[in-house]
Amino acid sequence: MIHTTFRILRKADACTPSYKRFAKAVGGVKAWGDNTPIPLSLILQHNGLDDALWCLRCVLPSETAQRDRLARLFAADCAEYSLGIFEAQFPGDNRPRAAIEVARLFADGKATPKELDAARAAARDAAWDAAWDAARAAARAAA
């Protein structure tokens, strides 16, 4: 589980209305404790997904590696969710799927930063290729 504290949230300039809403929900900063760990799941429960995701930027220093892994896996899941759209247009191009797999491997310590950079560059090139194809098709249709 990933945690933050009221002190860390203030230092990161948390949104005042959200900060106050959460503090009220847990009985106040004094009652909770300024440096008492707050599970991000509790912020999710009381303030919703947007605030919980924002709080990923201000976790306990000892939990940044866990946060980074979770964020990378979440991003890979989001990318994979939309992958079908790309693959329907470009069925032979596996660069984005490969990049997602390398990102997951990297999150688990099974790929190197160099492999991650190469996969990221390949996926970026695939996105540019797709954008140029769409632009050409739009120009032909307009002509």
SVG drawing of the C-alpha trace seen along z (x, -y; Angstrom):
<svg xmlns="http://www.w3.org/2000/svg" viewBox="-16 -26 37 36">
<polyline fill="none" stroke="black" stroke-width="0.4" points="0.0,0.0 1.2,-3.5 1.0,-6.4 1.4,-10.1 1.0,-12.5 -0.8,-15.8 2.7,-17.5 3.8,-16.1 0.4,-17.1 0.8,-20.7 4.4,-20.8 3.3,-19.7 0.6,-22.5 -2.4,-20.2 -5.6,-21.8 -7.0,-23.6 -10.7,-22.5 -9.7,-18.8 -7.2,-19.0 -9.8,-20.4 -12.5,-17.9 -10.2,-15.0 -9.0,-16.4 -12.7,-16.8 -13.5,-13.3 -10.8,-11.8 -11.5,-14.0 -9.0,-16.8 -5.3,-17.1 -4.6,-17.4 -6.7,-14.3 -5.1,-12.3 -1.6,-13.6 0.5,-15.8 3.1,-13.0 0.9,-10.0 0.8,-7.9 -2.4,-8.2 -3.1,-5.3 -3.9,-6.6 -6.8,-4.1 -8.4,-6.3 -8.0,-9.4 -9.5,-7.5 -12.5,-6.5 -13.1,-10.1 -12.0,-12.3 -12.1,-10.2 -9.8,-9.1 -8.5,-12.5 -7.2,-13.4 -5.8,-9.9 -3.9,-10.0 -2.6,-13.4 -1.4,-12.2 0.9,-9.7 3.3,-12.6 3.7,-13.0 4.1,-9.6 6.4,-8.8 10.1,-8.8 10.4,-5.2 7.6,-4.3 8.6,-6.0 9.9,-2.8 6.6,-1.1 4.7,-4.2 6.8,-4.2 6.0,-0.6 2.3,-1.0 2.2,-4.1 4.1,-2.4 1.8,0.7 -1.3,-1.6 0.0,-3.5 0.6,-0.2 -2.9,1.0 -4.3,-2.3 -2.3,-2.1 -3.3,1.6 -6.9,0.6 -6.7,-1.6 -4.3,0.7 -7.1,2.3 -7.9,-1.0 -4.3,-1.2 -4.0,2.4 -7.3,2.3 -5.8,-0.4 -2.2,1.0 -2.6,4.8 1.1,5.6 2.6,3.0 3.5,4.5 5.7,1.7 3.2,0.2 2.3,3.7 6.0,4.5 6.6,1.1 3.8,1.9 5.3,5.3 8.7,3.8 7.2,1.2 5.7,4.0 9.0,5.9 10.8,2.8 8.3,2.2 9.2,5.7 13.0,5.2 13.2,7.5 14.1,4.9 16.9,2.4 16.5,-1.4 18.2,-1.0 15.5,1.5 12.8,-0.7 14.2,-3.7 14.4,-1.7 10.8,-0.4 9.6,-4.0 11.3,-5.3 9.8,-2.5 6.3,-3.2 6.8,-7.0 7.8,-6.2 4.7,-4.1 2.5,-6.9 4.2,-9.4 3.8,-6.9 0.1,-6.6 -0.3,-10.4 1.3,-10.9 -0.9,-8.2 -4.0,-9.9 -2.8,-13.3 -2.1,-12.0 -5.6,-10.3 -7.2,-13.6 -5.4,-15.6 -6.4,-13.1 -10.0,-13.2 -9.9,-17.0 -8.4,-17.1"/>
</svg>
